[in-house]
Each structure stands twice: as structure tokens, then as C-alpha cells.
Amino acid sequence: MIELLFVTCLSAAPDQCRERSLIYTDITPMTCMMGAQPELAKWSQSNPKYEVRGWKCRALRRDELEL
């Protein structure tokens, strides 16, 4: 599994930030890196009160998933 991990902050309160993630089961880390910006742009359009401050792709182990 690959996780697109990103940090968002409220536009009106830039000190209020949190980590978010999108999980993919069928892509490679390189595919994640190449597709991250369009995915984050879509997320930003759906969540206009937030700004994306940073992101990374990483391998995710099943035991790291929150159930």
C-alpha cells in the first residue's frame, strides 16, 4: 500500500494544521509521486478553507492502518 501523506492548515488560522492521507492499494511509489499534485489540487478544490503545506508518498504497512 502507498500513502499520500500531506499537511493542511486552515487559511484563516495558519497555525492550525493537521496531517491527512490518501491510501492507494494498486500504485507504485513513483506513480504516487507523479500523481500527487493533481490529487492534492482536487482535494484543495473540495476543501477551500484549507491550504496544503507539504506532502510525501510512502509505503504503508497494514499494521499502520487505523481501523
C-alpha positions as CSV (number, residue, x, y, z in Angstrom):
1,M,0.0,0.0,0.0
2,I,1.1,3.5,-0.7
3,E,0.1,6.6,1.4
4,L,0.0,10.1,0.1
5,L,0.6,11.9,3.4
6,F,0.0,15.7,3.4
7,V,-0.3,18.6,5.8
8,T,-3.1,21.0,5.6
9,C,-3.6,24.3,7.5
10,L,-6.7,26.5,7.8
11,S,-6.3,29.5,5.6
12,A,-7.8,31.8,8.3
13,A,-5.7,30.3,11.0
14,P,-2.4,29.1,9.5
15,D,-1.1,27.8,12.9
16,Q,-3.9,25.2,12.9
17,C,-2.6,22.3,10.9
18,R,-3.1,18.6,10.7
19,E,-1.8,15.6,8.8
20,R,-4.1,13.9,6.3
21,S,-3.6,11.0,4.0
22,L,-5.0,9.2,0.9
23,I,-4.3,5.4,0.7
24,Y,-3.7,3.6,-2.5
25,T,-3.6,-0.2,-2.9
26,D,-2.7,-0.5,-6.6
27,I,0.0,2.0,-7.4
28,T,3.8,2.3,-7.0
29,P,5.6,5.0,-5.1
30,M,6.7,6.6,-8.4
31,T,3.1,6.7,-9.6
32,C,2.1,8.4,-6.3
33,M,4.9,11.0,-6.7
34,M,3.8,11.7,-10.3
35,G,0.1,11.9,-9.5
36,A,0.2,13.6,-6.1
37,Q,-0.1,17.2,-7.3
38,P,-3.3,16.7,-9.4
39,E,-4.8,14.7,-6.5
40,L,-3.9,17.4,-4.0
41,A,-5.4,20.1,-6.3
42,K,-8.7,18.1,-6.4
43,W,-8.6,17.8,-2.6
44,S,-8.0,21.6,-2.3
45,Q,-10.9,22.4,-4.6
46,S,-13.2,20.3,-2.4
47,N,-11.8,21.9,0.8
48,P,-11.3,25.6,0.1
49,K,-10.8,26.6,3.7
50,Y,-7.5,24.7,3.8
51,E,-4.1,25.1,2.3
52,V,-1.8,22.1,1.5
53,R,1.6,22.9,3.1
54,G,3.6,19.8,2.3
55,W,3.3,16.2,1.1
56,K,5.1,12.9,0.6
57,C,4.5,9.4,-0.7
58,R,5.5,6.5,1.4
59,A,5.0,2.8,1.7
60,L,2.4,1.9,4.3
61,R,2.3,-1.4,6.2
62,R,-1.1,-2.9,7.0
63,D,-0.4,-2.7,10.8
64,E,-0.2,1.1,10.4
65,L,-3.8,1.4,9.2
66,E,-6.3,2.8,11.6
67,L,-9.3,0.6,11.7
